[in-house]
Amino acid sequence: MMRKQQTFSRGLSDKVRKSKAAPEIQKNPFEVKINRKKFDVLGRKSKHDVGLPGVSRSRAIQKRKDTLLKEFRLKDKNNTFIDRRFGEYDSKLTPEEKILQRFTLERQRTQDRKDMYNLNEEEELTHYGQSLAEMEKMTDVIDSDSDSEEKGLLSAELTATHFGGGGGLLRKKSAGDDEEEEHKPRSRQELIEELIIKSKQEKRERQTQKEEAQELTEKLDQEWKSIQNLLAHKTPKAERTDETDKPKLDQYDMMVRELGFEMKAQPSEKLKSAEELAREERQRLQTLEADRLKRMMGDAEEDAVQTNTHISADDMNDGFILDGDDRKTLAYKDGKWNIEGEEEEKEDEDGDEEGGEEEEEEDDEDDAEGEEDDEEGEDDDEDDADEDHCDLQSDEGSEDEDGQGAEEEQVCAEEPPAVSEEQKKAAQEAAKAELPYTFPAPESYSDLKQLLQGHGSEQQRLILDRTLKCNHPSLSAGNKAKLQKLFGFLLEYVGDLATQNPPDLRTVSALIPQICGLCQMFPEAACKAVQTLLSDSGHSMEETLEVKGRAPMPDLDMLVLLKITALLFPSSDFRHPVTTPAFLFLSQALTRCAVVSLEDVCKGLVLCCLALEYVSLSQRIFPELLNFLLGLLHLTVSDKHNMGYTVVSPFRRQGKSCDLLVLKDPNVSHSWNRKPISLQTAHRLPAQSPVERDHYRLSLIDSCLDLVKRCTWLYKDLPSYAHIFQPIRALLLKHLPVEGYPAPIQDLHREILDAIPEKPSQHAPLVFKKKKPIPLKLFTPKIVQILDYGKKRGNTKEEKERERLKHKYKREFKGALREIRKDTRFLAREKLSDVMSRDAERKRKALKRKNRK
């Protein structure tokens, strides 16, 4: 058994050795595999391999040996030696570059802050880019005694004398007197005297050279002047006597110069936000209210006494403002300054001056006198201030620099004239009669009613306006909820005003702007409030219809609410949360509310006006409106037989209330005058005589015909225009007793008949085709977006994108698993080779020991 294991291990070891000693694969150009790429993308690393079929596998194994195998060898080992020298593991650097980089880093490491002042280095020291070694030679020293243009350089002897300690003079010897100096040495005093003589001689020579240069310069200037006239003959400015007159400036130039002296535009104040404006408005109202309360209490006179402000003795009078601006503006006249106007003004101000003096003297005297006048004016102002203003007595004294005590100031205020008791009471009564300037927001409807009752329409509008300003939403957190409630209270209050007897419609009109303002501030709350009122009215109408079988016409408060709804919200929308319920309520009222009196006829006309206003922009067909107008015209017909039209609910062909608009006296048409119908008659018709009631019927007929005319104008562009108005045309043409009506009504009747064609159009009604039409063949190709190739799964774009991501995820996941398996197999082979090599080495040693024995 042992022999089999030995032979097996030897065979494996032989295979390993043979694999290590295998020769390199020879590259055959016909076997080289090239993975070509379609495009060269700049900056992207190429992943296409070029080589033999087995080369990529060998590269992968070599890469794993360099990375994975090293990590495996160093696993669970702490005593590793890592060479941290620069560039040791960088195969791109050559040995020479590594040495150079290491030397550079070593030099940088020695140049730390601790070696900043070490002067023993071999490096050259500099100062502002100049070498200190060159600066020590003192080659640029300037001789202070030299006035020449040369930069006086100190001689070597002088430098040695002053900066060398004098020793250099003793060692300095001339070349010609070497032998004499050896026998006759000179003392220090003699050397200094010789140095002084040489320096004076050099200075004298420089002065002589400077004087010679100056003489040469003057001589050259004189010679140049002599030949200058020969070069160009031009008279100097001083010798010119005849000067040409300057041309006058054009009107354009004068205007440009005048524009330069005009006043520039002043900067305007910045635009304030809504919060700032509301805050300022509330502050203003609070100030006015405080003033009114003081006048009510009789405290206004005390404030009037203290109108003059206190001016202290130390006041610098910084806030002094002149009453008038006496500054004069500059002006041009014929291209020159207009100084004559200024001189005339000065002569008017200073009448004591003589008129024959020169302008300069006048200006000087004017300035002097102006200063004197200013000083006198200041003295007068100070005197007036001392007389008019008062210094209040202060309890606290102010100490001087010398330590003196406090001094009390004198009170010199003039007493105001006494106010009588009658005037005081009259002012208090007037203040009480005024409206307060600040109002709290009402918490309930009773509070609002108590706040507004007893005041006129304009006063109620003013109270609401001040309430909104004092309780603006930006001023406090709880004001928003209060004003939202106020909108509902106002709608309820307007309804109460409309149901009074007589209705107060003037106050309703005055309160409309405040209601609109609240609706703009809180549209959602306004929408909910109006929706609530409309739904309540609709439910009450349904309950009445269920109980009695018929419902009365809406009261005036509901008519006013419908009008306010048309003003606040858009009526041309296809669907709207407020106007659509109002539209449905109108249609219900026009079809289900019975007409049993002239008041109902008036209310119905008001509803028709509102319905026409609702559809005026959208031009939507309103069949209930046309049917109701046809029913009202049917009430004017006395003979109800052989009709060419049909009336619908709420009207009947014959009955008790079918003759409401029939005239009792045909002769009353001569005394009728056209005038608008008052809405108060819709609430309750006052007791009138038969003639007045016939006049009222004629007014209703006139209004009804006018509405029919407006409907014809509105729907004249519709294809079915003539078909819609055929019943009305038949009634007007054959059954309406227009002969007994006044001329204005007859003219209106004629205009309506002219506007409606006799025969309806023969256009076929629009219907859908039975078969879907076949579309024409187009040459434009049908473009289908393909998000991913291969299998097409999913219908929508999101599903296709999800499938594409799933496919990509699976592909990446499979690739990762493949790489992990390859790494695992590689590590297993390495572990097996290690085990086999250890077993072979152990057996070899055991066999060796056995052979020794």
C-alpha positions in Angstrom: 0.0 0.0 0.0 2.9 2.3 0.8 4.5 1.5 -2.5 1.3 2.5 -4.4 1.2 5.9 -2.6 4.9 6.5 -3.3 4.4 5.7 -7.0 1.3 7.9 -7.1 3.1 10.9 -5.4 6.1 10.4 -7.7 3.9 10.5 -10.8 2.2 13.7 -9.6 5.5 15.3 -8.8 6.8 14.4 -12.3 3.7 15.9 -13.9 4.2 19.1 -11.9 7.8 19.3 -13.0 6.9 18.6 -16.6 4.2 21.4 -16.5 6.7 23.8 -15.1 9.3 23.0 -17.6 6.9 23.1 -20.5 8.2 25.1 -23.5 6.5 28.4 -24.5 3.9 28.2 -27.1 5.2 29.4 -30.5 3.1 32.1 -32.1 1.7 31.2 -35.4 0.4 34.3 -37.3 -2.4 32.1 -38.8 -3.6 31.0 -35.3 -3.6 34.5 -33.7 -7.1 35.5 -32.6 -8.1 39.2 -32.9 -11.2 40.5 -31.3 -11.9 43.6 -33.4 -13.9 46.6 -32.1 -16.1 48.7 -34.2 -15.2 52.2 -32.9 -12.3 53.8 -31.1 -13.6 55.7 -28.2 -11.2 58.3 -26.8 -10.3 57.7 -23.1 -11.8 54.2 -22.9 -9.6 51.3 -22.0 -9.6 48.6 -24.7 -10.7 45.1 -23.5 -10.1 43.3 -26.8 -7.4 40.6 -26.7 -5.0 39.8 -29.4 -3.1 36.5 -29.3 -3.4 32.7 -29.4 -6.5 30.9 -28.2 -4.9 29.8 -24.9 -3.2 33.1 -24.1 -6.2 34.7 -22.3 -6.5 31.7 -19.9 -2.8 31.9 -19.1 -3.1 35.6 -18.4 -6.0 35.0 -16.1 -4.0 32.4 -14.2 -1.0 34.8 -13.9 -3.3 37.6 -12.7 -4.7 35.3 -10.0 -1.2 34.4 -9.0 -0.2 38.0 -8.6 -3.3 39.0 -6.6 -5.3 36.1 -5.1 -2.4 33.8 -4.4 -0.5 36.5 -2.6 -3.4 37.3 -0.4 -3.8 33.6 0.3 -0.1 33.3 1.3 -0.3 36.3 3.6 -3.5 35.2 5.3 -3.4 34.9 9.1 0.3 36.2 9.1 1.4 39.2 11.0 5.2 39.0 10.7 5.4 40.2 7.1 8.2 42.4 5.9 7.0 45.2 3.6 9.5 47.3 1.7 8.2 50.9 1.9 10.9 52.4 -0.2 9.7 54.8 -2.9 9.0 53.1 -6.2 9.9 49.6 -5.0 6.7 48.0 -6.3 6.4 50.3 -9.4 7.6 48.4 -12.4 7.3 51.4 -14.7 10.2 53.3 -13.0 13.7 52.5 -14.0 16.4 52.1 -11.3 17.9 55.5 -12.1 14.5 57.2 -11.7 14.0 55.5 -8.4 17.4 56.7 -7.1 16.7 60.2 -8.3 13.2 60.4 -6.7 14.6 58.9 -3.4 17.4 61.5 -3.4 14.8 64.3 -3.9 12.6 63.1 -1.1 15.6 62.8 1.2 16.6 66.4 0.4 13.1 67.6 1.1 13.0 65.8 4.4 16.2 67.6 5.6 14.7 71.0 4.7 12.3 71.1 7.7 11.5 74.0 9.9 14.1 73.0 12.4 16.8 73.5 9.8 15.5 76.8 8.5 18.2 78.9 10.2 21.1 76.4 9.7 23.6 78.4 7.6 26.2 75.6 7.3 24.6 74.2 4.2 26.3 74.5 0.9 23.2 76.1 -0.7 23.4 79.7 -1.8 21.4 82.1 0.3 19.4 84.8 -1.3 17.4 87.9 -0.3 14.6 89.1 -2.7 16.1 87.0 -5.4 19.7 88.4 -5.0 22.6 86.5 -3.8 23.9 87.5 -0.3 27.4 86.8 -1.4 27.1 89.4 -4.2 25.4 91.9 -1.9 28.4 91.7 0.6 30.7 93.2 -2.1 28.9 96.6 -1.7 29.2 97.4 -5.4 26.0 99.6 -5.5 26.8 102.0 -2.7 26.0 105.6 -3.6 28.4 108.4 -2.8 26.4 111.0 -0.9 28.9 113.8 -1.7 28.6 113.2 -5.5 26.2 115.4 -7.5 27.0 114.0 -10.8 24.9 111.7 -12.9 27.1 108.8 -12.2 26.2 106.4 -9.4 29.2 107.4 -7.3 31.0 104.2 -6.4 33.3 104.2 -3.4 36.9 103.5 -4.1 38.6 100.5 -2.7 40.7 102.7 -0.5 37.7 104.5 1.0 35.9 101.2 1.5 38.9 99.7 3.3 39.2 102.9 5.5 35.6 103.1 6.7 34.6 99.4 6.7 37.9 97.6 7.1 39.0 99.1 10.5 41.9 101.1 9.0 44.1 98.1 8.8 43.9 98.0 5.0 45.5 101.4 4.7 48.6 100.2 6.5 48.8 97.2 4.2 47.9 99.2 1.0 50.9 100.0 -1.1 51.3 101.5 -4.5 53.1 99.6 -7.3 55.7 102.4 -8.1 56.8 103.1 -4.5 57.3 99.6 -3.2 61.0 100.1 -2.7 60.6 103.5 -1.0 57.9 102.2 1.3 60.1 99.4 2.4 62.7 102.0 3.6 60.3 104.8 4.6 57.0 103.6 6.1 54.1 106.2 6.4 52.0 106.7 9.4 48.3 106.5 9.6 47.9 110.3 9.6 49.7 110.6 6.4 47.6 107.9 4.7 44.4 109.6 5.8 45.5 113.0 4.5 46.5 111.5 1.2 43.1 109.8 1.0 41.3 113.1 1.7 43.3 114.9 -1.1 42.4 112.2 -3.6 38.7 112.3 -2.7 38.7 116.2 -3.1 40.5 115.9 -6.4 38.0 113.4 -7.7 35.1 115.6 -6.6 36.6 118.6 -8.3 37.0 116.7 -11.5 33.4 115.6 -11.5 32.3 119.2 -10.8 34.4 120.4 -13.7 32.9 117.8 -16.1 29.4 118.8 -15.0 30.0 122.5 -15.7 31.4 121.8 -19.1 28.4 119.7 -20.0 26.1 122.5 -18.8 28.0 125.1 -21.0 27.7 122.8 -24.0 24.0 122.3 -23.5 23.4 126.1 -23.3 25.4 126.7 -26.4 23.5 124.0 -28.3 20.1 125.6 -27.2 21.2 129.0 -28.5 22.3 127.5 -31.8 19.0 125.7 -32.1 16.9 128.8 -31.6 18.8 130.5 -34.4 17.9 127.9 -36.9 14.4 127.1 -35.6 12.8 129.9 -37.7 14.3 128.5 -40.8 12.5 125.2 -40.2 8.9 126.3 -39.8 7.5 129.8 -39.7 4.8 130.0 -37.0 3.9 133.0 -34.9 3.7 132.2 -31.2 0.5 132.6 -29.2 1.7 135.6 -27.3 2.4 137.6 -30.6 -1.0 136.8 -32.1 -3.3 139.8 -32.2 -6.0 138.9 -34.7 -8.1 136.2 -33.3 -10.8 134.7 -35.5 -14.3 134.8 -34.0 -15.5 131.4 -32.6 -18.4 129.9 -34.5 -21.7 130.0 -32.6 -22.9 126.8 -31.2 -25.8 125.0 -32.9 -29.1 124.6 -31.3 -28.4 120.9 -30.8 -25.1 121.6 -28.9 -26.8 124.1 -26.7 -29.6 121.6 -25.9 -27.0 118.9 -25.1 -25.2 121.3 -22.7 -28.4 122.3 -21.0 -29.4 118.7 -20.5 -26.1 118.2 -18.6 -27.3 120.7 -15.9 -30.8 119.3 -15.5 -31.8 117.7 -12.3 -31.2 113.9 -12.2 -34.0 111.5 -11.4 -34.4 110.9 -7.7 -34.5 107.3 -6.5 -37.9 106.1 -5.6 -38.9 104.1 -2.5 -38.7 100.4 -2.6 -41.9 98.4 -3.2 -43.5 97.2 0.0 -44.9 93.8 0.5 -48.5 93.1 1.4 -47.5 92.4 5.0 -45.7 95.7 5.3 -48.6 97.6 3.8 -51.1 95.9 6.1 -48.9 96.6 9.1 -48.6 100.3 8.2 -52.4 100.6 7.6 -53.2 99.1 10.9 -50.7 101.4 12.7 -52.4 104.4 10.9 -55.8 103.3 12.0 -54.7 102.7 15.6 -53.1 106.2 15.7 -56.4 107.7 14.4 -58.4 105.7 17.0 -56.2 106.9 19.8 -56.6 110.5 18.7 -60.4 110.1 18.5 -60.5 108.6 22.0 -58.4 111.5 23.3 -60.8 114.0 21.8 -63.7 112.1 23.4 -62.0 112.4 26.8 -61.1 116.1 26.3 -57.3 115.5 26.3 -56.6 116.9 22.8 -55.9 120.4 24.1 -53.0 119.1 26.3 -51.3 117.6 23.2 -51.9 120.8 21.3 -50.0 122.8 24.0 -46.8 120.7 23.4 -46.6 121.2 19.7 -43.3 123.1 20.0 -40.5 120.6 20.6 -37.9 121.1 23.2 -34.5 122.4 22.0 -31.6 121.9 24.3 -28.7 124.3 24.7 -26.4 121.5 23.3 -28.5 120.9 20.2 -26.5 121.1 17.0 -29.6 121.9 15.0 -28.9 119.0 12.6 -32.5 118.6 11.5 -32.9 122.2 10.3 -34.6 122.5 6.9 -34.9 125.6 4.8 -38.5 126.7 4.0 -37.5 127.6 0.5 -34.8 126.5 -1.9 -33.0 129.7 -3.0 -30.4 127.9 -5.0 -30.1 129.0 -8.6 -29.8 126.6 -11.5 -27.3 127.0 -14.2 -28.6 127.8 -17.7 -27.1 128.4 -21.1 -28.0 131.3 -23.4 -26.5 131.4 -26.9 -23.8 128.9 -25.9 -22.7 130.8 -22.8 -23.8 130.9 -19.2 -26.7 133.1 -18.4 -25.1 135.2 -15.7 -27.2 138.3 -16.2 -30.2 136.7 -14.5 -28.0 135.9 -11.5 -26.7 139.5 -11.4 -30.2 140.9 -11.5 -31.3 138.7 -8.6 -28.3 139.8 -6.6 -29.1 143.5 -7.3 -32.7 142.9 -6.1 -31.5 141.3 -2.9 -28.8 144.0 -2.2 -30.4 147.3 -3.0 -27.8 149.4 -1.1 -25.0 148.6 -3.5 -24.2 150.9 -6.4 -24.8 149.8 -10.0 -21.6 151.1 -11.6 -19.1 148.7 -9.9 -17.4 145.8 -11.6 -18.8 142.3 -11.5 -16.0 140.8 -9.4 -16.4 143.5 -6.7 -20.2 143.0 -6.7 -19.7 139.3 -6.2 -17.3 139.8 -3.3 -19.6 142.4 -1.7 -22.6 140.1 -2.2 -20.7 137.2 -0.5 -19.7 139.4 2.4 -23.2 140.8 2.9 -24.7 137.3 2.4 -22.5 136.0 5.3 -23.6 139.0 7.5 -27.2 138.3 6.6 -26.8 134.7 7.5 -25.2 135.5 10.8 -28.0 138.0 11.6 -30.6 135.4 10.5 -29.0 132.8 12.8 -29.0 135.3 15.7 -32.7 136.1 15.0 -33.5 132.4 14.8 -31.7 131.7 18.1 -33.6 134.6 19.7 -36.9 133.3 18.4 -36.0 129.8 19.6 -35.2 131.2 23.0 -38.6 133.0 23.1 -40.8 130.3 21.6 -39.3 127.1 22.9 -38.9 126.2 26.5 -36.2 124.2 28.4 -37.8 121.7 30.7 -36.7 121.6 34.3 -34.7 118.4 34.9 -34.4 116.8 38.3 -31.1 115.2 37.4 -28.2 117.7 37.2 -25.3 117.5 34.8 -21.8 118.0 36.2 -19.3 120.3 34.4 -15.6 119.5 33.9 -14.7 121.7 36.8 -16.9 119.7 39.1 -19.6 122.4 39.5 -23.2 121.4 40.6 -26.3 121.0 38.4 -28.1 124.0 37.1 -31.8 124.2 36.6 -33.2 125.4 33.3 -35.9 128.0 33.1 -39.4 127.4 31.8 -40.6 130.0 29.4 -43.6 128.4 27.6 -46.4 130.6 26.5 -49.8 129.6 27.8 -52.3 128.6 25.1 -55.6 130.4 24.8 -58.2 129.0 27.1 -60.9 126.7 25.5 -64.5 127.2 26.6 -66.5 124.3 28.0 -69.0 124.5 25.2 -66.3 124.1 22.6 -64.8 121.2 24.6 -68.2 119.5 24.8 -68.9 120.0 21.1 -65.5 118.5 20.2 -66.3 115.5 22.5 -69.7 115.0 20.9 -68.2 115.2 17.4 -65.6 112.6 18.3 -68.3 110.3 19.7 -70.3 110.7 16.5 -67.3 109.5 14.4 -66.9 105.9 13.5 -64.2 104.1 15.4 -61.1 103.4 13.3 -60.4 99.9 14.7 -62.9 97.0 15.0 -62.4 93.5 16.2 -63.3 90.6 13.9 -66.9 89.3 14.7 -66.9 85.8 16.2 -70.6 85.1 15.3 -73.3 86.3 13.0 -75.0 88.1 15.9 -71.8 90.1 16.5 -71.6 91.1 12.9 -75.3 92.1 12.9 -74.8 94.2 16.0 -71.7 95.8 14.5 -73.4 96.9 11.3 -77.0 97.7 12.4 -77.8 101.3 12.8 -75.4 102.6 10.1 -75.9 103.6 6.5 -74.6 101.7 3.5 -71.4 103.7 3.1 -70.7 103.5 6.9 -71.2 99.7 6.8 -68.8 99.4 3.9 -66.3 101.6 5.8 -66.7 99.4 9.0 -66.0 96.3 7.0 -63.0 97.9 5.3 -61.5 98.9 8.6 -62.2 95.5 10.1 -60.4 93.7 7.2 -57.4 96.1 7.6 -57.1 95.7 11.4 -57.4 91.9 11.2 -55.3 91.1 8.2 -54.1 87.5 8.1 -50.4 88.5 8.1 -50.8 90.5 11.4 -51.8 87.6 13.6 -52.1 83.8 13.4 -55.8 83.6 14.3 -57.0 86.3 11.9 -57.2 83.9 9.0 -59.8 81.7 10.7 -61.8 84.8 11.8 -61.9 86.3 8.3 -62.9 83.0 6.8 -65.9 82.9 9.1 -66.6 86.5 8.3 -67.2 85.6 4.6 -70.1 83.2 5.6 -71.5 85.8 8.0 -71.5 88.4 5.2 -73.4 86.1 2.8 -76.0 85.4 5.5 -76.2 89.2 6.3 -76.7 90.0 2.6 -79.5 87.4 2.4 -81.2 89.1 5.4 -80.9 92.5 3.8 -82.5 91.2 0.6 -85.5 89.7 2.5 -86.4 92.8 4.4 -89.5 94.8 3.5 -88.5 96.8 1.6 -85.2 95.1 0.6 -82.0 97.1 1.3 -80.4 96.6 -2.1 -78.2 99.7 -1.8 -76.3 98.2 1.2 -76.0 94.9 -0.7 -74.3 96.7 -3.6 -72.0 98.5 -1.2 -70.9 95.3 0.5 -70.1 93.4 -2.7 -66.4 94.7 -3.0 -65.6 93.5 0.5 -67.1 90.1 -0.3 -65.0 89.9 -3.4 -61.9 90.9 -1.5 -62.5 88.1 1.1 -63.1 85.6 -1.8 -59.7 86.5 -3.3 -57.9 86.1 0.0 -59.6 82.7 0.9 -60.9 81.1 -2.2 -61.3 77.6 -0.7 -63.4 78.9 2.3 -65.5 81.0 0.0 -66.1 78.0 -2.3 -67.2 75.8 0.7 -69.5 78.6 2.0 -71.3 79.2 -1.3 -71.6 75.4 -1.9 -73.3 75.0 1.4 -75.9 77.7 0.7 -76.6 76.3 -2.8 -77.0 72.7 -1.5 -79.3 73.9 1.3 -81.5 75.7 -1.1 -81.6 72.8 -3.5 -82.6 70.4 -0.7 -85.3 72.7 0.6 -86.7 72.9 -3.0 -86.7 69.1 -3.3 -88.5 68.7 0.1 -91.1 71.2 -1.0 -91.7 69.4 -4.3 -92.1 66.1 -2.5 -94.6 67.5 0.0 -96.7 70.0 -2.1 -95.9 68.8 -5.6 -94.7 72.2 -6.7 -92.2 74.8 -5.4 -92.4 78.6 -5.2 -90.0 80.8 -7.0 -86.7 81.5 -5.2 -86.8 84.6 -3.0 -84.7 87.7 -3.5 -81.9 86.5 -1.2 -81.4 83.4 -3.4 -81.4 85.6 -6.5 -78.7 87.9 -4.9 -76.6 84.8 -4.0 -76.7 83.6 -7.6 -75.6 87.0 -8.8 -72.8 87.1 -6.3 -71.7 83.6 -7.5 -71.5 84.8 -11.1 -69.3 87.7 -9.9 -66.9 85.7 -7.7 -66.4 82.5 -9.7 -65.9 81.8 -13.5 -69.1 80.7 -15.2 -67.5 79.7 -18.5 -65.7 76.6 -17.2 -67.0 73.2 -18.4 -67.1 72.0 -14.8 -66.7 74.1 -11.7 -67.3 73.2 -8.0 -69.4 76.3 -7.5 -70.9 77.5 -10.7 -71.9 74.1 -11.9 -74.2 73.6 -8.8 -75.5 77.2 -9.4 -76.2 76.3 -13.0 -78.2 73.2 -12.0 -80.2 75.2 -9.4 -81.1 77.7 -12.2 -82.3 74.9 -14.5 -84.3 73.4 -11.6 -85.9 76.7 -10.7 -86.9 77.4 -14.4 -88.5 74.0 -14.9 -90.1 73.2 -11.5 -91.1 76.5 -9.8 -94.6 77.5 -10.6 -95.6 80.9 -12.0 -98.8 82.0 -10.3 -98.4 85.8 -9.9 -96.8 88.9 -11.4 -94.1 88.7 -8.7 -93.2 85.2 -9.9 -93.0 86.5 -13.5 -90.6 89.2 -12.3 -88.5 86.6 -10.4 -88.5 84.3 -13.5 -87.2 87.2 -15.7 -84.4 87.7 -13.1 -83.5 84.0 -13.3 -83.5 84.3 -17.1 -81.1 87.2 -16.9 -78.8 85.3 -14.6 -78.9 82.2 -16.8 -78.1 84.3 -19.9 -75.1 85.8 -17.9 -73.9 82.4 -17.0 -73.8 81.2 -20.7 -72.7 84.5 -22.3 -69.1 83.5 -22.6 -69.3 79.8 -23.2 -72.3 80.1 -25.5 -73.7 76.9 -24.0 -77.2 76.0 -25.1 -79.7 76.5 -22.2 -83.0 74.8 -23.3 -84.7 75.6 -20.0 -84.1 79.3 -20.6 -85.7 79.2 -24.1 -88.7 77.2 -22.8 -89.3 79.6 -20.0 -89.2 82.6 -22.3 -91.7 80.8 -24.6 -93.9 80.1 -21.6 -93.8 83.8 -20.5 -94.8 84.9 -24.1 -97.6 82.3 -23.9 -99.0 84.2 -20.9 -99.7 87.2 -23.2 -101.9 85.2 -25.6 -105.6 85.4 -24.9 -106.7 82.8 -27.4 -105.1 79.4 -26.5 -106.5 77.4 -29.4 -104.9 76.3 -32.6 -101.3 76.9 -31.4 -98.3 76.0 -33.5 -96.0 75.5 -30.5 -95.9 73.5 -27.3 -95.4 74.8 -23.8 -93.6 72.7 -21.1 -93.4 72.8 -17.3 -93.9 74.9 -15.3 -96.4 76.4 -17.7 -99.7 75.0 -18.8 -101.6 75.4 -22.0 -104.8 76.5 -20.3 -105.5 77.2 -16.6 -106.0 79.7 -13.9 -102.7 81.5 -14.2 -102.3 81.4 -18.0 -103.5 84.9 -18.5 -101.2 86.8 -16.2 -99.7 89.1 -18.9 -103.0 89.7 -20.9 -103.9 93.4 -20.8 -107.2 94.3 -19.2 -107.5 97.6 -21.0 -106.0 97.8 -24.5 -105.9 101.6 -24.4 -103.3 101.8 -21.6 -100.5 101.3 -24.2 -100.7 105.0 -25.1 -99.8 106.1 -21.6 -97.0 103.6 -21.0 -93.3 104.7 -20.8 -90.4 102.3 -20.9 -88.5 102.2 -17.6 -86.5 99.5 -15.9 -88.2 97.1 -13.5 -87.2 97.5 -9.8 -86.1 94.3 -8.0 -88.2 95.4 -5.0 -91.3 94.5 -7.0 -90.0 90.9 -7.2 -90.3 90.8 -3.4 -93.7 92.3 -3.1 -95.8 94.2 -5.6 -97.4 97.2 -3.9 -101.2 97.8 -4.2 -101.8 99.5 -7.5 -104.6 100.5 -9.7 -105.6 98.4 -12.8 -103.9 100.9 -15.1 -100.7 100.7 -13.2 -100.8 96.9 -13.2 -101.3 96.9 -17.0 -98.3 99.2 -17.2 -96.4 96.7 -15.1 -97.4 93.9 -17.5 -96.2 95.9 -20.5 -92.8 96.4 -18.8 -92.6 92.6 -18.2 -93.4 91.9 -21.8 -90.8 94.4 -23.0 -88.2 92.8 -20.7 -89.1 89.3 -22.0 -88.8 90.4 -25.6 -85.5 92.0 -24.9 -84.2 88.7 -23.4 -85.4 86.9 -26.5 -83.5 89.3 -28.7 -80.3 88.9 -26.6 -80.7 85.1 -27.0 -80.9 85.4 -30.8 -77.6 87.4 -30.7 -76.0 84.8 -28.5 -76.9 81.7 -30.5 -76.9 83.1 -34.1 -73.7 81.3 -35.0 -75.0 77.8 -34.1 -76.0 75.5 -37.0 -79.3 74.7 -35.3 -80.1 78.3 -34.6 -83.2 78.6 -36.7 -84.6 75.2 -35.5 -84.3 76.3 -31.8 -86.2 79.6 -32.2 -89.0 78.3 -34.5 -91.6 77.9 -31.7 -90.9 81.5 -30.5 -91.1 82.8 -34.1 -94.5 81.0 -34.6 -95.8 82.5 -31.4 -94.6 86.0 -32.2 -95.8 85.9 -35.8 -99.3 84.4 -35.3 -100.5 84.7 -31.7 -98.9 87.7 -30.0 -101.3 90.7 -29.9 -98.6 93.1 -30.9 -101.1 95.6 -32.4 -102.3 96.7 -29.0 -98.8 97.2 -27.7 -96.8 100.5 -27.7 -94.4 101.4 -30.5 -91.1 100.4 -28.7 -92.5 96.9 -28.1 -93.6 96.7 -31.8 -90.1 97.7 -33.0 -88.6 95.1 -30.7 -91.0 92.5 -32.0 -90.0 93.3 -35.6 -86.3 93.1 -34.9 -86.7 89.6 -33.4 -88.7 88.3 -36.4 -86.0 89.7 -38.8 -83.3 88.0 -36.8 -85.0 84.5 -36.9 -85.1 83.0 -40.4 -88.5 81.7 -41.7 -87.3 78.2 -42.6 -84.9 76.2 -40.6 -81.8 75.0 -42.3 -81.9 71.6 -44.1 -78.7 70.3 -42.6 -78.9 66.7 -41.5 -78.2 66.1 -37.9 -74.8 64.9 -36.9 -74.7 61.1 -36.3 -71.9 58.6 -36.0 -71.2 56.4 -39.0 -72.0 52.7 -38.8 -68.5 51.6 -39.9 -65.3 53.0 -38.8 -63.7 55.0 -41.7 -60.7 53.4 -43.4 -57.6 55.6 -42.9 -55.6 56.7 -46.0 -52.3 55.0 -46.7 -49.5 57.2 -45.7 -45.9 57.2 -46.9 -44.6 58.1 -43.4 -43.0 55.0 -41.9 -44.3 53.8 -38.5 -41.5 54.3 -36.0 -41.5 51.8 -33.1 -39.1 52.4 -30.3 -37.1 49.3 -29.4 -35.7 49.4 -25.9 -33.9 46.1 -26.0 -33.2 43.4 -28.6 -34.0 39.7 -28.2 -37.2 38.5 -26.6 -39.9 41.2 -26.3 -41.6 40.9 -23.0 -44.0 43.4 -21.5 -46.3 45.8 -23.2 -45.5 49.1 -21.5 -42.2 51.0 -21.4 -41.8 50.4 -17.7 -42.3 46.6 -18.0 -39.7 46.5 -20.8 -37.3 48.5 -18.8 -37.8 46.1 -15.8 -37.2 43.1 -18.0 -34.1 44.6 -19.4 -32.7 45.3 -15.9 -33.6 41.7 -14.8 -31.7 40.3 -17.8 -28.7 42.5 -17.1 -28.7 41.5 -13.4 -28.9 37.8 -14.3 -26.0 38.2 -16.7 -23.8 40.0 -14.2 -24.8 37.5 -11.5 -23.8 34.5 -13.7 -20.5 36.2 -14.5 -19.7 36.8 -10.9 -20.5 33.2 -10.0 -18.3 32.0 -12.8 -15.4 34.1 -11.6 -15.9 32.9 -8.0 -15.8 29.3 -9.2 -12.6 29.9 -11.1 -11.0 31.5 -8.1 -12.1 28.6 -5.9 -10.7 26.0 -8.3 -7.5 27.9 -8.5 -7.1 28.0 -4.8 -7.9 24.3 -4.5 -5.2 23.5 -7.1 -2.7 25.6 -5.2 -3.6 23.9 -1.9 -3.4 20.5 -3.4 0.0 21.3 -4.9 1.2 22.6 -1.5 0.0 19.4 0.2 1.7 17.2 -2.4 4.9 19.1 -2.2 5.0 18.8 1.6 4.2 15.1 1.4 6.9 14.5 -1.2 9.5 16.4 0.8 8.6 14.5 4.0 8.8 11.1 2.3 12.1 12.1 0.7 13.6 13.0 4.1 12.2 9.8 5.7 13.7 7.7 2.9 17.0 9.4 3.4 17.1 8.7 7.1 16.1 5.1 6.4 18.9 4.7 4.0 21.4 6.1 6.5 20.4 3.6 9.1 
